[in-house]
């Protein structure tokens, strides 16, 4: 069986550079999940990107299946990009690891358009308690694996306020993303307010 994680880490490094920190979290009955921190300097100011490493070690199983297939099934890692130095976003490492462990713990398939609830602030004082899973491919390209393994997708997470999460539940992910776009929302601002939803 191929060890997927070294390939995933190599893809993250080639796309995002060298990580300047990493933390590991192990939950009872699950594989170890690491979160890597990548500093990024760009035209839009300093960013920090957090990427999970470990979620893709096992394929995500259909929660209705009687037996989980050890080979087939979607694989993914999570990415969070925020502005550096505005909030204590490094405290998001544990919530990110919890989200990355959710396919193993809760038997869910994490896919674009899904909402993931953190159960509290994403970091201390954060106005966000959940995230919207966005479409992959923009920041880190999918990592193709030899058949029958499915490609690893790198899914960006967009922090949502409780009001935005409620709006998304009623109107759908597309409607919320259009609202963000119309308002010119900076989704990487760790202290942004909820978008107007009236």
N, C-alpha and C positions, 0 to 999 in steps of 0.2 A: 504493500500500500504506500502510495506516494505521501511524503510529508509536505503538506500544503503550506504550512506557516513560513518556512524560510523563503519560499517563492513570493508569498504575500509581502513579507517584510522587504524583500529586494524591490518589489514593484513600488511600495510606498516610498522607499529611499530614492528610487530613480525619479519619482514624480515630485516629491516634497523636500528632498535633501536629507541631511543628517538630523536625526532627532536629538534634542538637547536634554531630554529627560524621559524616563519611562517608569511606570508603576505596574505592579502585578496584583491582581485580586483573585482569590480562589473562593468559590462558593461551594457549600456542601453538595456533593454529588455531581459537580460539573468540572469541566476542564478549566485550567488556569486561563484567565483573560488578562492580557496586558493592554495598557493604553500608552501610546507614544505621543510625545509632544514635539511638534515641529515649528520652529520660529520661521516667519516669512516676512520679508521686507518687499513691499511693492509700491506701485504708484499711488495706491490708496492708503498708504500708511502701514504701520506694523501690524501684522496679524499673527495669531498663534493658531495652529491647527492641531487637533487631537484626533488620533486614529486608533481604533481598537485593533488588537491582534490576538486571535484565538477563536473568534466567533466562526471563522470559516474552516476550522479544523474538521468539523462535522457538517454534513449537509443538514439543512433545515427540513424537518419531517412534517408531513401533513398531519395536523392534530387529530384527524378522523381515522388515520390509518391504524390498524391493529398492531403492526410491527413497523418500526422505523427502518428504512433502507439505509444501510451503512455507506452506500456509495452514491446513489442517485439522489438528487434534490438540490435546490438552490443553495448557494453559498454566498456569504456577504461579510463585509466589515463596515464599521460606521465611521463617519468623518464629521467633525464639528469645527467650523472656522469662526473665530471671534476676534475682535480688535484687542490688541495686547495693552495691558497697563490700565484698563478702565475699571475692571472688577477682578475679584479673586477667582478667576475662571479655572485655575489649576485644581480647585476643589470639585470640579466637574468630573474628575477622573473616576471616582467610585460610581456615581450615577451612570456614566457611560459604560463602565464595566457591567453594571447591573442590566442595562439595556442589551448589551452584547451577549449576556448569558441567558436572556429571556427565551430564545429558541430551545435551549437545553432544559431550562427550568420549567417553562410553561408550555412548551410544545407549540409555539407560535411561529409563523413564517413572516419575517420582516420584509416588506416589499414597498416600493414607492407608492405614496398616497396614504400610507398607514400613519396612525398616531401612536406614539409610545409615551406612556405616562411615567414620570419619574417618581411620583409619590411625595414630592416636596420641591423646594427650589433647586434648580439645576446646579447652582453654586450659592454660597451665602449671600442673601439679599437679592438674589435674582428674581425678576418678575416672571420667570418662565418655570412652569411645572411639567411641561410636556414638550415633545418635539414632533415635527412633521417630517416624514421620510421623503426625501426628494429623489428625482431621477438621477441615476449614476452616469458616469462617463465624462463629466465636465472637468473635474480636477484630477482624478486618477482613473486611467482606462481599465476596463475589465481585464482580469487575468485569466486567459484561456488555459484550461487544463486538458490533459489527455483524456479522451473518451474512455469510459462513460461518465467521467466526472464533469459536472457543469462548471461554467466559469465562475470565478469569484467576482462579485460586483461590489464596488465601493460606494456606499450610499450616504450622501450628505444629509445631515440633520439640521433642520431649521427650527430654532426655539420658538415656542408659542406661549403666549400668556393664557391664563384660564379663559378669558373672554374669546380669544382667537380659537382656542380648542373647542369651545362650545359652538362657535360659528361654523367651524369646520365639520363638526358632527352633524349639524343641520343642513348645511349647504354644500359640503364636499370640499376636498382639497383644492380642486381647480378654482373654485369661487374665492377661497381664501388667498391663493397665490395671485389671482387677478387683483384682489383688493390691495395686497402688498405692492404689486407692480404699479397700480394706479396712483397710490399714495407716495411712491418713491421710497419705500421703506428700506432702511439699511439693516438687513437681517443679520449682519455681523456685529451690530452695536449691542454690547452686553447690557446696556442700561436703557435701551429703547423702550418707549411706551407702547401700549397696545394700539394697533391701527384702528381708526374710526370704522365701526361696523354697522352704522345706521344706514 
